[in-house]
């Protein structure tokens, strides 16, 4: 009987840039191998609008041309915040292959203003920390990982190089791309040769009303305004405090019949629940529950040597928070009942590798459905997308972006140096446009980055 294999190693993408052979940074301790992972980024970013969002784009809050002062000023900054550090530990214990992966960056929330005045004291932030155990075709994983609802490049591996989060430099990635990094547990079954993989995961829930990452908020009924921030996440809390009833459950089936083909289908089920805190209403003191559901069809295909086409597509009700919070999950009706918001997203494009150069182009988009209710007074409208709503309640947000990643120098023993350039054009269109008002907002962004990546690659399987 063949020995179980390790999880697939990272492919040679600029996201992970492994070396061609084992590097001196691999430290062997008995039956385990410890390898540092990470890179140093020196980044510059210019935006045509003063969005005030740091080096990541808050797509849902792009300033309008007549906004003051955001629409009248552009912005520029340098930053090292996307630099990453961590390690991976691979080992074998009584025939069980295990992998422990840790990754952090410096995009944490700063407590003082000395980052811009005297010190640049950027705060570390946990991105990933998980452990997986595999024996034969079965694998169990627990910890903080990319959500299984995120599209994969290969199988249903949790390694960053096997996740599709594009090649862009923007640390908030692409609008329309489903992602979050959150705690959870998953069970996987790998078919023969890893050509078919099935996964089931239970992940951290969060019932969300908007307000994070540039996304607009729903308008609550007047008598239920206290629901915001206490029962529904409104994007202002510094920790997760919403009373979620059950975990989000995600299932995925991935097909990898050839190294040039990856195709997957998946689904998600969620549950929302609130308590009617109002007084004097017929439904005060009652609880209301509602389910949310979504599906996805994703794929990437190498149609010619070095040229890969990508298409990832999601549709569902109550899944908005998985798209960088640009769509709320639900609206609340006057009686306290919940209604999930429809969301459709897509990310499409190509990646082309020509010797030491990688070129890419992507289109990303999200459509957020209208969901309107009448307040208890019988005249006021609440929810999302009604006539008279704010221009932060978007109907759609779209992005076109392209870039180049050029390897300047690479050594298996000493690492690699890459130069990266990205141009991004993003637009957003609100549901309601007041008379004589602008009907959309747009922004141009340019990134350039010099990256040094640590040497090393996944340890060989023995």
C-alpha positions in Angstrom: 0.0 0.0 0.0 1.4 3.4 -1.0 2.2 5.9 1.8 -0.1 8.8 2.2 1.0 12.0 0.4 1.4 15.5 1.7 -1.1 18.1 0.6 -0.1 19.5 -2.8 2.8 22.0 -2.6 2.3 25.6 -3.7 2.5 26.1 -7.4 5.1 28.6 -8.7 2.9 31.7 -8.8 4.0 35.2 -7.6 1.6 34.7 -4.6 4.1 32.1 -3.3 7.2 32.0 -5.6 8.8 28.8 -4.3 12.4 27.9 -5.3 13.4 25.2 -7.7 15.0 22.9 -5.0 15.2 22.6 -1.2 16.6 25.7 0.4 18.9 26.1 3.4 15.9 27.7 5.3 14.3 24.3 5.7 15.1 23.1 9.2 14.6 19.4 9.9 13.8 18.4 13.5 13.4 14.6 13.8 10.4 13.7 11.6 9.2 17.2 10.9 10.4 20.0 8.6 10.0 23.6 9.6 10.2 26.2 6.8 9.8 30.0 7.2 7.6 31.6 4.6 7.1 35.2 3.6 8.2 38.2 1.7 9.1 41.9 2.1 7.1 44.4 0.1 7.9 48.0 -0.6 4.7 49.5 -2.1 3.6 52.7 -3.7 -0.1 53.5 -4.5 -1.7 56.4 -6.3 -5.5 57.0 -6.5 -7.4 59.5 -8.6 -9.8 60.0 -5.7 -9.1 60.5 -2.0 -10.8 57.5 -0.7 -8.8 57.3 2.6 -8.7 53.5 2.5 -5.0 52.8 2.8 -3.3 50.5 0.3 -6.6 48.4 -0.2 -9.6 49.6 -2.2 -12.9 50.1 -0.5 -14.8 49.5 -3.7 -18.3 50.3 -2.3 -17.5 53.8 -1.2 -15.6 55.3 -4.2 -16.2 59.1 -3.9 -18.3 60.8 -6.6 -16.7 63.5 -8.7 -18.5 66.2 -6.8 -17.8 64.8 -3.3 -16.0 67.2 -1.0 -13.1 66.7 -0.4 -12.8 63.1 -1.6 -13.8 63.7 -5.2 -11.5 66.8 -5.5 -8.2 65.3 -4.3 -6.0 62.4 -5.3 -3.8 60.5 -2.9 -0.4 58.8 -2.8 1.5 56.8 -0.2 4.3 54.3 0.4 3.7 51.3 2.6 5.4 48.1 3.8 2.2 46.7 5.3 1.6 43.9 2.8 4.9 42.2 3.9 4.2 38.8 5.3 5.9 36.3 7.6 5.1 32.9 8.9 6.1 29.3 8.7 4.9 25.8 7.7 5.6 22.6 9.5 5.3 19.3 7.7 5.6 15.9 9.3 4.4 12.3 9.6 3.1 10.6 12.7 2.2 6.9 12.5 1.2 7.3 8.9 -0.7 10.5 9.3 0.7 13.4 7.3 0.2 16.7 9.0 0.7 20.3 8.0 0.7 23.4 10.2 0.6 26.7 8.4 0.9 30.2 9.9 0.8 33.5 8.0 0.7 37.2 9.2 1.0 40.6 7.7 1.1 44.2 9.0 -2.4 45.4 8.1 -3.7 45.4 11.6 -5.4 48.4 13.1 -3.0 50.9 14.6 -3.8 52.5 18.0 -1.9 55.8 17.5 -1.1 58.3 14.8 2.6 57.8 14.9 2.4 55.6 11.8 2.3 58.8 9.8 4.2 61.2 11.9 7.3 59.7 13.5 7.5 55.9 13.4 5.5 53.9 10.8 4.6 51.5 13.6 2.3 49.2 11.6 0.5 46.5 13.6 0.9 42.8 12.8 -2.3 40.9 12.0 -3.0 37.2 11.9 -4.1 36.0 8.4 -3.9 32.2 8.6 -3.1 29.6 11.2 -4.4 26.1 10.6 -3.4 22.5 10.9 -4.5 19.6 8.6 -4.1 15.9 9.1 -4.4 13.4 6.2 -4.3 9.7 6.0 -5.1 8.0 2.7 -7.9 9.9 1.0 -9.3 11.5 4.2 -8.2 14.9 5.5 -9.3 17.0 8.5 -8.5 20.6 8.9 -9.1 23.1 11.8 -8.1 26.7 12.4 -8.2 30.0 10.6 -8.0 29.5 6.8 -9.3 31.0 3.6 -13.0 30.1 3.5 -13.9 27.0 1.5 -16.3 29.3 -0.4 -13.3 31.0 -1.9 -12.4 29.6 -5.4 -9.5 27.2 -5.6 -6.8 26.9 -8.3 -6.3 23.3 -7.4 -8.3 20.7 -5.5 -9.7 22.0 -2.2 -6.3 22.7 -0.6 -6.1 25.4 2.0 -2.5 26.5 1.0 -2.4 30.1 -0.2 -0.9 29.0 -3.6 -3.8 26.7 -4.2 -6.5 29.5 -3.6 -7.6 31.9 -6.3 -7.2 35.3 -4.9 -5.9 36.6 -8.2 -2.4 38.1 -9.0 -3.4 41.7 -8.2 -1.5 43.7 -5.6 -4.6 45.4 -4.1 -4.8 43.8 -0.6 -8.6 43.8 -0.9 -8.3 41.8 -4.1 -11.1 41.9 -6.7 -14.6 43.1 -6.3 -16.9 40.1 -6.8 -14.4 37.6 -5.5 -15.7 35.5 -2.6 -13.3 35.5 0.3 -12.8 35.7 4.0 -10.2 34.2 6.3 -12.0 32.9 9.3 -11.9 30.0 11.9 -13.6 26.8 11.0 -13.4 23.0 10.6 -13.5 21.0 7.4 -13.5 17.3 6.3 -12.2 16.4 2.9 -12.1 13.2 0.9 -9.6 13.0 -1.9 -10.3 10.5 -4.7 -7.6 8.4 -6.5 -4.9 10.7 -7.7 -6.6 13.7 -6.2 -8.5 14.0 -9.5 -11.8 14.5 -7.5 -12.1 16.1 -4.0 -15.2 16.6 -1.9 -15.2 18.9 1.1 -17.6 19.9 3.9 -16.8 22.8 6.2 -18.4 24.5 9.2 -17.2 28.1 9.4 -17.5 31.2 11.6 -20.9 32.9 11.0 -21.7 36.6 11.1 -25.1 38.1 10.3 -24.3 41.3 8.5 -26.3 44.5 7.7 -23.5 46.3 5.8 -21.1 49.1 6.7 -17.7 47.4 6.3 -15.1 47.7 3.6 -16.9 50.6 1.9 -20.2 48.8 1.7 -23.4 50.7 2.5 -25.8 49.8 5.3 -29.5 48.8 5.1 -32.0 51.2 6.7 -33.7 49.6 9.7 -37.3 50.2 10.8 -37.5 53.1 13.3 -38.6 50.8 16.1 -35.8 48.3 15.5 -32.9 50.6 15.1 -31.2 49.0 18.2 -30.8 45.8 16.2 -27.9 47.4 14.4 -24.5 46.7 16.0 -26.0 44.4 18.6 -27.9 41.7 16.7 -26.7 42.5 13.1 -23.1 43.5 12.4 -23.0 47.1 11.1 -19.3 47.2 10.4 -18.4 49.3 13.5 -17.7 46.7 16.2 -14.0 45.8 16.8 -14.9 42.2 17.6 -17.5 39.6 16.6 -20.5 40.0 18.9 -23.5 39.1 16.7 -25.7 36.3 18.2 -25.4 33.9 15.3 -27.5 30.7 15.8 -25.4 28.2 13.8 -22.1 28.0 11.7 -22.1 28.7 8.0 -22.0 25.3 6.2 -20.2 25.0 2.9 -19.9 22.0 0.6 -17.6 21.8 -2.5 -16.8 19.3 -5.2 -13.6 19.8 -7.2 -12.4 18.1 -10.4 -8.8 18.1 -11.5 -8.6 15.6 -14.3 -5.4 17.2 -15.7 -2.9 19.8 -14.5 -4.4 22.1 -17.1 -8.0 21.9 -15.8 -9.6 22.8 -12.5 -13.4 22.9 -12.2 -15.5 23.1 -9.0 -19.1 23.5 -7.8 -20.1 24.5 -4.3 -22.9 25.7 -2.1 -23.4 27.5 1.2 -26.2 27.5 3.8 -26.6 30.1 6.4 -29.1 31.0 9.2 -30.1 34.4 10.5 -32.0 35.2 13.7 -33.0 38.3 15.6 -35.2 39.3 18.5 -37.8 42.0 18.2 -36.8 44.5 20.9 -39.5 47.1 20.1 -42.2 47.9 22.6 -45.9 48.4 21.7 -45.8 46.3 18.6 -47.8 43.1 18.1 -44.6 41.2 17.3 -42.5 42.7 20.1 -40.7 40.1 22.2 -40.7 37.5 19.3 -37.8 36.0 17.5 -37.5 35.7 13.7 -35.3 33.3 11.7 -34.5 33.0 8.0 -32.1 30.9 6.0 -29.7 32.1 3.4 -28.3 30.0 0.5 -25.9 30.3 -2.4 -24.0 28.4 -5.0 -20.9 28.8 -7.1 -19.4 27.4 -10.3 -15.7 28.1 -10.7 -13.0 27.1 -13.1 -9.5 27.8 -14.5 -8.2 26.2 -17.7 -4.8 26.3 -19.4 -5.9 26.7 -23.0 -2.4 27.1 -24.4 1.1 26.8 -22.9 1.4 29.4 -20.1 -2.1 30.9 -20.8 -4.8 30.2 -18.3 -8.5 31.4 -18.5 -10.4 32.0 -15.3 -14.1 32.3 -14.5 -15.6 32.2 -11.0 -19.3 32.8 -10.5 -21.6 33.0 -7.4 -25.3 33.6 -6.8 -27.4 33.5 -3.7 -29.5 35.1 -1.0 -27.9 36.3 2.2 -24.3 35.8 1.2 -23.2 39.4 0.8 -20.6 39.6 3.6 -18.5 37.0 1.7 -17.7 39.7 -0.9 -15.6 42.0 1.2 -18.8 43.2 2.9 -20.0 45.1 -0.2 -23.5 43.7 0.1 -25.6 43.2 3.3 -26.9 39.8 4.1 -30.5 40.7 5.0 -33.0 43.5 5.5 -35.4 43.8 8.5 -39.1 44.4 8.0 -41.2 46.5 10.3 -42.6 43.4 12.1 -39.0 42.1 12.8 -39.0 39.4 10.1 -35.9 39.0 7.9 -35.5 39.0 4.1 -32.2 37.9 2.5 -30.7 40.1 -0.2 -30.0 38.6 -3.7 -26.4 38.8 -4.8 -24.7 37.8 -8.1 -20.9 38.1 -8.6 -18.3 37.1 -11.2 -14.6 37.4 -11.6 -13.2 36.5 -15.1 -9.9 37.0 -16.9 -6.6 35.4 -17.9 -3.1 34.9 -16.7 -0.2 34.5 -19.1 3.3 33.4 -18.1 6.1 34.2 -20.6 9.5 33.1 -19.2 10.1 35.3 -16.2 7.1 37.6 -16.8 3.5 37.1 -15.7 0.7 39.2 -17.3 -2.9 39.3 -16.2 -6.3 40.9 -16.8 -9.5 40.5 -14.8 -13.0 41.8 -14.7 -14.8 41.7 -11.4 -18.4 42.6 -10.7 -21.1 42.4 -8.1 -24.9 43.0 -8.5 -26.8 43.6 -5.3 -30.6 43.1 -5.5 -33.2 45.6 -4.4 -35.1 44.6 -1.2 -37.6 47.2 0.1 -40.1 47.2 2.9 -42.6 49.7 4.4 -42.0 50.9 7.9 -44.7 50.6 10.6 -46.0 54.1 9.9 -47.2 52.9 6.4 -45.3 55.5 4.5 -41.5 55.4 5.2 -39.4 52.9 3.2 -36.7 50.8 4.7 -34.3 48.2 3.5 -32.0 48.4 0.4 -32.4 50.2 -2.9 -35.7 52.1 -2.4 -36.5 55.5 -3.9 -34.8 58.1 -1.8 -32.1 55.8 -0.4 -28.5 57.0 0.0 -26.0 56.8 -2.8 -24.1 54.3 -0.6 -26.7 51.6 -1.4 -25.1 50.3 -4.6 -26.8 48.3 -7.3 -23.5 47.2 -8.9 -19.8 47.6 -8.4 -17.4 46.7 -11.3 -13.7 46.6 -11.7 -11.3 46.2 -14.7 -7.7 45.6 -13.8 -4.5 44.4 -15.5 -0.8 44.1 -14.4 2.6 42.6 -14.8 4.8 40.7 -12.4 8.4 40.6 -13.5 11.0 38.4 -11.9 14.2 40.4 -11.8 16.4 37.8 -10.0 15.9 34.4 -8.5 18.1 31.9 -6.7 17.1 28.6 -5.0 19.4 29.5 -2.1 18.7 33.2 -1.7 15.2 33.9 -2.8 13.7 36.1 -5.5 13.1 39.8 -6.3 10.0 40.8 -8.3 8.8 44.1 -9.7 5.0 44.3 -9.9 2.8 46.9 -11.5 -1.1 47.1 -11.5 -3.7 49.4 -12.9 -7.2 49.3 -11.6 -10.4 51.1 -12.8 -13.4 50.7 -10.5 -17.0 52.0 -10.8 -20.0 51.9 -8.6 -23.7 52.7 -9.4 -26.3 53.3 -6.6 -29.9 52.2 -6.8 -31.3 55.6 -6.4 -30.0 58.7 -8.2 -31.4 62.0 -7.1 -32.5 64.5 -9.8 -29.5 66.2 -11.4 -27.1 64.0 -9.4 -24.3 61.9 -10.8 -25.3 58.4 -11.6 -22.0 56.6 -10.8 -18.6 57.1 -9.2 -15.3 55.9 -10.6 -11.7 55.7 -9.5 -8.3 55.0 -11.1 -5.6 53.3 -9.0 -2.0 52.5 -9.8 0.2 50.2 -7.7 3.9 49.5 -8.0 5.8 47.1 -5.7 9.2 45.7 -5.2 9.2 42.3 -3.5 11.8 40.1 -2.0 10.6 36.5 -1.4 12.3 34.1 1.0 13.8 31.0 -0.7 12.4 27.6 -0.2 9.7 25.2 -1.3 7.5 22.5 0.1 9.6 19.6 1.5 9.8 16.5 -0.6 7.5 13.6 0.2 9.2 10.4 1.5 
